[in-house]
């Protein structure tokens, strides 16, 4: 079945490129449609946990990350009120426990590694500046009309493509999910994320620049960790806020942010005051219990289950999706729609659980009063192994766990 298949993927981000690689390794022909340029350094840092590093190795992507990825010595959780250390995990213990490492990396570097690997595979065609405009399916396959332009948006022309199936990897704001499948749009969470990066040499001496640090406090938390071989630091501050404008790159007012964190420990205040190039975006999520498939069309990654970033699993779940999708299309007998439905069935329960856990973590991070005091005491007293026990079901997962 797999040798004769052809698949169109809408979206050339981490999810789309991951799907392309996983499919091509099974001799499935793939055309990736990216409305902009697939190789572009957007966003900031992402965390890659053990349940994805094994997949990256199987795709021969891992070796392309060596120079830029960072395996930090520790993950530290601190009180954003007192500054005290609540819990600390050694990443070597994570590697030993799950037989795979945990790493942090710039989203652009992950994108580059996936793109380079995709370009090495004969079965993948990447079409930049091709935006899907119309989609039809019939008994014989999928027909799409996409708008092709020059990089500056000029010389627009319509291109018609055909394939056996289509994967929508077009992100949280997926038009295929809402307009074609009729699913609901993303729901705002009432939280806003602010992000920036800064050279490591600019980081105040009071901040440990080598570890992942999570600071938690009432109605806000902050994460910072090294990127680009340790030469840069990624900083993300998340606050409860009613602002809900669509987009990823709205400029944020640094004065507002500094005021919001004015009562935090001096290390955090100094760190935030060093930068004035903050970008912000309103955090929203997608209900993963809605349908992921419609005949020969399937959702993948954020298009299916965009989640809040409080479990650091967004990119990881897209990679898991990609591997199971490719397995379904190569292993499940019958028409494409049967294989896609098998993919949805295999992935949906896990995705729903991870979405729920991320939501719960956000509530825990932002606790106040007596609940925050109880949380802090529990973290101080809990052994590292017991803390990791809570996440075994996420980090121990491998594609071999799935049976169709």
C-alpha positions as CSV (number, residue, x, y, z in Angstrom):
1,X,0.0,0.0,0.0
2,X,2.6,2.5,1.1
3,X,4.7,2.3,-2.2
4,X,1.9,3.8,-4.3
5,X,0.7,6.4,-1.8
6,X,1.0,10.1,-2.2
7,X,0.2,12.6,0.5
8,X,-0.1,16.4,0.6
9,X,0.8,18.2,3.8
10,X,-0.5,21.6,4.5
11,X,2.1,23.4,6.7
12,X,5.8,23.3,6.7
13,X,6.5,23.8,10.4
14,X,7.8,21.3,12.9
15,X,4.7,19.1,12.6
16,X,4.5,19.2,8.8
17,X,8.2,18.5,8.3
18,X,8.1,15.7,10.9
19,X,5.2,14.1,9.1
20,X,7.0,14.4,5.8
21,X,10.1,12.7,7.1
22,X,8.2,9.9,8.8
23,X,6.1,9.2,5.7
24,X,9.1,9.4,3.3
25,X,11.0,6.9,5.3
26,X,8.2,4.5,4.5
27,X,8.4,5.3,0.7
28,X,5.3,7.4,0.7
29,X,5.5,10.4,-1.6
30,X,5.0,13.7,0.1
31,X,4.3,17.3,-1.1
32,X,4.6,19.9,1.6
33,X,2.8,23.2,1.0
34,X,4.1,26.1,3.0
35,X,2.4,29.5,2.7
36,X,5.7,31.3,3.5
37,X,9.1,29.8,3.6
38,X,9.6,26.5,5.4
39,X,13.1,27.3,6.6
40,X,12.6,30.3,8.7
41,X,13.8,31.0,12.2
42,X,10.7,31.9,14.1
43,X,9.7,31.6,17.8
44,X,12.1,31.0,20.6
45,X,13.0,28.0,22.7
46,X,11.3,24.6,23.0
47,X,11.9,21.7,25.2
48,X,12.3,18.1,23.8
49,X,11.6,15.4,26.3
50,X,12.7,11.7,26.1
51,X,9.5,10.5,24.4
52,X,10.6,12.5,21.3
53,X,14.4,12.1,21.2
54,X,14.2,8.5,20.3
55,X,12.0,9.4,17.3
56,X,14.4,12.1,16.2
57,X,17.2,9.5,16.3
58,X,15.2,7.1,14.2
59,X,14.6,9.8,11.6
60,X,18.4,10.6,11.5
61,X,17.7,14.1,12.7
62,X,19.4,13.9,16.1
63,X,22.9,14.3,14.7
64,X,21.9,17.5,13.1
65,X,21.1,19.0,16.5
66,X,24.4,18.5,18.2
67,X,25.9,22.0,17.9
68,X,22.8,23.9,18.9
69,X,20.8,21.7,21.3
70,X,21.6,22.0,25.0
71,X,21.2,19.3,27.6
72,X,21.1,21.4,30.8
73,X,22.6,19.9,34.0
74,X,19.4,20.5,36.1
75,X,15.8,21.5,36.0
76,X,15.1,23.8,39.0
77,X,11.8,24.9,40.3
78,X,11.8,28.1,42.4
79,X,9.3,30.2,44.3
80,X,8.6,33.4,42.5
81,X,7.7,34.9,45.8
82,X,10.7,34.1,48.0
83,X,13.2,32.9,45.4
84,X,13.8,29.7,47.3
85,X,14.5,26.4,45.6
86,X,11.5,24.1,45.7
87,X,12.7,21.1,43.7
88,X,15.6,20.1,41.5
89,X,16.0,17.3,38.9
90,X,19.3,16.2,37.4
91,X,18.9,15.6,33.7
92,X,21.4,12.7,33.9
93,X,18.8,11.0,36.1
94,X,16.1,11.6,33.4
95,X,18.4,10.1,30.7
96,X,19.1,7.1,32.9
97,X,15.4,6.6,33.8
98,X,14.0,6.8,30.3
99,X,17.1,5.8,28.3
100,X,16.8,9.0,26.3
101,X,17.9,12.6,27.0
102,X,16.0,15.7,27.7
103,X,17.1,18.8,25.8
104,X,16.3,22.4,25.0
105,X,16.7,24.1,21.6
106,X,15.7,27.1,19.6
107,X,12.6,26.4,17.5
108,X,14.4,27.7,14.4
109,X,17.3,25.2,14.9
110,X,14.8,22.4,15.2
111,X,13.1,23.6,12.1
112,X,16.4,23.8,10.3
113,X,17.4,20.2,11.3
114,X,14.1,18.8,10.1
115,X,14.2,20.8,6.9
116,X,17.7,19.6,6.1
117,X,16.7,16.0,6.7
118,X,13.6,16.4,4.6
119,X,15.6,17.7,1.7
120,X,17.8,14.6,1.9
121,X,14.9,12.3,1.3
122,X,13.9,11.5,-2.3
123,X,10.2,11.2,-1.6
124,X,9.7,14.8,-0.3
125,X,8.9,17.9,-2.3
126,X,8.7,21.2,-0.4
127,X,6.8,24.0,-2.1
128,X,7.4,27.4,-0.4
129,X,4.9,30.3,-0.9
130,X,2.1,27.9,-1.8
131,X,-1.0,28.5,0.3
132,X,-3.9,26.1,0.2
133,X,-7.1,27.8,-1.0
134,X,-9.5,25.0,-1.9
135,X,-9.9,21.4,-1.0
136,X,-12.0,18.6,-2.5
137,X,-12.0,14.9,-2.0
138,X,-13.6,12.1,-3.9
139,X,-13.5,8.3,-4.0
140,X,-10.3,8.5,-6.0
141,X,-8.3,11.0,-3.8
142,X,-7.7,14.6,-2.8
143,X,-7.6,17.7,-5.1
144,X,-6.3,21.0,-3.8
145,X,-6.0,24.4,-5.3
146,X,-3.2,26.4,-3.9
147,X,-2.1,30.0,-4.5
148,X,1.6,30.2,-5.6
149,X,3.3,33.6,-5.3
150,X,6.8,35.1,-5.3
151,X,8.3,35.8,-1.9
152,X,7.1,39.4,-2.0
153,X,3.5,38.2,-2.7
154,X,3.5,39.1,-6.4
155,X,2.8,37.0,-9.5
156,X,0.0,35.1,-7.9
157,X,-1.2,32.0,-9.8
158,X,-3.4,29.0,-8.9
159,X,-1.9,25.5,-8.9
160,X,-3.9,22.3,-8.8
161,X,-2.4,19.3,-7.1
162,X,-3.8,15.8,-6.5
163,X,-2.9,13.1,-4.0
164,X,-4.3,10.1,-2.1
165,X,-4.7,12.0,1.2
166,X,-4.1,15.3,2.9
167,X,-2.6,16.1,6.4
168,X,-3.4,19.4,7.9
169,X,-0.4,20.5,9.9
170,X,-1.4,24.2,9.6
171,X,-1.2,25.0,13.3
172,X,-3.5,26.3,16.1
173,X,-5.3,28.6,13.7
174,X,-5.9,25.8,11.1
175,X,-8.4,26.8,8.5
176,X,-8.8,23.2,7.4
177,X,-9.9,22.3,11.0
178,X,-12.5,25.1,11.1
179,X,-13.5,25.8,7.5
180,X,-13.3,22.3,6.0
181,X,-13.9,20.0,9.0
182,X,-16.3,22.3,10.9
183,X,-14.5,22.1,14.2
184,X,-14.4,24.9,16.7
185,X,-11.7,27.7,16.7
186,X,-9.1,27.9,19.4
187,X,-10.2,28.9,22.9
188,X,-8.3,31.6,24.7
189,X,-6.9,30.6,28.1
190,X,-6.9,34.0,29.9
191,X,-3.1,33.8,30.0
192,X,-0.5,35.7,27.9
193,X,3.1,34.6,27.2
194,X,5.9,37.1,26.8
195,X,9.2,36.0,25.2
196,X,12.6,37.2,24.5
197,X,16.2,35.9,24.1
198,X,19.4,37.5,25.3
199,X,23.2,36.7,25.0
200,X,24.3,34.7,27.9
201,X,27.1,37.1,28.8
202,X,24.4,39.7,29.5
203,X,22.7,37.5,32.1
204,X,23.1,38.8,35.6
205,X,25.5,36.8,37.8
206,X,22.6,36.0,40.2
207,X,20.9,33.9,37.6
208,X,22.2,30.4,36.8
209,X,22.5,30.5,33.0
210,X,23.2,26.8,32.6
211,X,20.0,25.2,34.0
212,X,16.3,25.2,33.1
213,X,14.7,27.4,35.8
214,X,10.9,27.5,36.4
215,X,9.7,30.3,38.8
216,X,6.2,29.9,40.1
217,X,4.0,32.5,41.9
218,X,0.3,33.6,42.1
219,X,-1.1,34.3,38.7
220,X,2.2,34.2,36.9
221,X,5.3,32.1,36.2
222,X,8.6,32.5,34.4
223,X,10.9,30.0,32.6
224,X,14.4,30.6,31.4
225,X,17.0,28.2,29.9
226,X,20.1,28.2,27.6
227,X,19.9,28.0,23.8
228,X,22.2,27.8,20.8
229,X,24.9,25.8,22.5
230,X,24.6,27.9,25.6
231,X,25.3,31.2,23.9
232,X,21.8,32.6,24.4
233,X,19.2,32.5,27.0
234,X,15.5,32.0,26.3
235,X,13.1,33.8,28.7
236,X,9.3,33.2,28.8
237,X,7.0,35.0,31.2
238,X,3.4,33.9,31.5
239,X,0.8,36.0,33.2
240,X,-3.0,35.8,33.7
241,X,-4.4,38.4,31.3
242,X,-7.5,39.0,29.3
243,X,-5.7,40.3,26.2
244,X,-6.6,38.0,23.3
245,X,-5.2,39.2,20.0
246,X,-4.4,36.6,17.4
247,X,-0.8,36.2,16.4
248,X,2.7,35.2,17.7
249,X,4.7,38.4,17.3
250,X,2.9,41.3,18.9
251,X,5.3,43.7,20.5
252,X,5.0,43.9,24.3
253,X,5.5,46.9,26.5
254,X,8.5,46.2,28.7
255,X,7.4,48.8,31.3
256,X,4.1,46.9,31.8
257,X,6.0,43.6,32.2
258,X,8.5,45.0,34.6
259,X,5.7,46.4,36.7
260,X,3.9,43.1,36.7
261,X,7.0,41.4,38.1
262,X,8.1,44.3,40.4
263,X,7.6,42.3,43.6
264,X,9.4,39.2,42.4
265,X,13.0,38.3,43.6
266,X,15.7,40.7,42.4
267,X,17.2,38.1,40.1
268,X,14.1,38.0,38.1
269,X,13.6,41.7,38.1
270,X,17.1,42.3,36.9
271,X,16.7,39.7,34.2
272,X,13.5,41.2,32.8
273,X,14.9,44.8,33.0
274,X,17.8,43.9,30.7
275,X,15.5,43.5,27.6
276,X,13.1,45.8,25.8
277,X,12.4,43.6,22.7
278,X,9.6,41.6,24.2
279,X,7.1,39.8,22.0
280,X,3.8,38.4,23.3
281,X,1.0,36.1,22.3
282,X,-2.3,35.1,23.9
283,X,-2.2,31.5,24.9
284,X,-5.0,29.4,23.4
285,X,-5.8,25.7,23.0
286,X,-7.8,23.4,20.7
287,X,-10.3,20.9,22.0
288,X,-8.6,17.5,21.2
289,X,-11.9,15.6,21.6
290,X,-13.3,16.9,18.3
291,X,-12.9,14.9,15.1
292,X,-9.3,14.7,13.7
293,X,-10.3,13.1,10.4
294,X,-12.8,13.6,7.6
295,X,-12.4,10.9,5.0
296,X,-9.0,11.3,3.4
297,X,-8.1,14.4,5.5
298,X,-6.5,14.3,8.9
299,X,-5.3,16.9,11.4
300,X,-1.8,16.7,13.0
301,X,0.0,18.6,15.8
302,X,-1.4,21.9,16.9
303,X,-4.2,21.7,14.3
304,X,-5.6,18.7,16.2
305,X,-4.6,19.4,19.8
306,X,-2.9,22.7,20.4
307,X,-2.2,22.8,24.1
308,X,-1.0,25.2,26.8
309,X,2.8,25.1,27.2
310,X,2.8,24.0,30.8
311,X,3.9,20.5,30.1
312,X,6.4,21.4,27.3
313,X,4.8,18.9,25.0
314,X,3.5,20.8,22.0
315,X,6.3,20.1,19.5
316,X,6.8,16.7,21.0
317,X,3.2,15.6,20.5
318,X,3.5,16.7,16.8
319,X,6.5,14.4,16.4
320,X,4.6,11.5,18.1
321,X,1.7,12.2,15.8
322,X,3.9,12.1,12.7
323,X,5.4,8.7,13.5
324,X,2.1,7.1,14.3
325,X,0.5,8.6,11.2
326,X,3.2,7.2,9.0
327,X,2.9,3.8,10.7
328,X,-0.8,3.8,10.2
329,X,-0.6,4.6,6.5
330,X,2.0,1.9,5.9
331,X,0.7,-0.8,8.2
332,X,-3.1,-0.5,8.2
333,X,-4.8,-2.3,5.2
334,X,-7.6,-0.8,3.3
335,X,-8.3,2.7,1.9
336,X,-6.5,5.9,3.1
337,X,-9.5,6.9,5.2
338,X,-9.3,3.6,7.2
339,X,-5.6,4.2,8.0
340,X,-6.3,7.8,9.0
341,X,-9.0,6.8,11.3
342,X,-6.7,4.2,12.9
343,X,-4.2,7.0,13.4
344,X,-6.8,9.2,15.2
345,X,-7.9,6.3,17.3
346,X,-4.3,5.5,18.3
347,X,-3.4,9.1,19.2
348,X,-6.5,10.7,20.6
349,X,-6.7,9.4,24.2
350,X,-3.1,10.2,24.8
351,X,-3.3,13.7,23.3
352,X,-6.4,14.4,25.5
353,X,-4.6,13.3,28.6
354,X,-1.5,15.5,27.8
355,X,-3.7,18.5,27.1
356,X,-5.5,18.0,30.4
357,X,-2.2,17.6,32.3
358,X,-0.8,20.8,30.8
359,X,-4.0,22.6,31.9
360,X,-3.6,21.3,35.4
361,X,0.1,22.3,35.6
362,X,-0.9,25.9,34.7
363,X,-3.3,25.9,37.6
364,X,-0.7,24.5,40.0
365,X,2.0,27.0,38.9
366,X,-0.4,30.0,39.6
367,X,-1.7,28.9,42.9
368,X,-1.9,31.5,45.7
369,X,-2.4,31.5,49.5
370,X,-2.7,28.3,51.5
371,X,-2.8,26.2,48.4
372,X,0.6,27.6,47.2
373,X,2.1,27.0,50.6
374,X,1.0,23.4,50.5
375,X,2.3,23.0,47.0
376,X,5.7,24.4,47.9
377,X,6.0,22.2,51.0
378,X,5.1,19.1,48.9
379,X,7.7,20.0,46.3
380,X,10.4,20.5,49.0
381,X,9.7,17.1,50.6
382,X,9.0,15.0,47.5
383,X,12.0,12.9,46.3
384,X,13.1,13.4,42.8
385,X,12.1,9.9,41.8
386,X,8.6,10.4,43.1
387,X,8.3,13.7,41.2
388,X,9.2,11.9,37.9
389,X,6.8,9.1,38.7
390,X,4.0,11.5,37.8
391,X,5.3,11.8,34.3
392,X,6.4,8.3,33.5
393,X,3.3,7.8,31.3
394,X,4.4,10.7,29.2
395,X,8.2,10.2,29.0
396,X,8.3,6.4,28.7
397,X,6.1,6.4,25.7
398,X,7.6,5.0,22.4
399,X,6.0,4.4,19.0
400,X,6.2,0.6,19.7
401,X,3.6,1.1,22.4
402,X,1.0,1.6,19.7
403,X,-0.8,-1.4,18.1
404,X,-3.4,-1.0,15.3
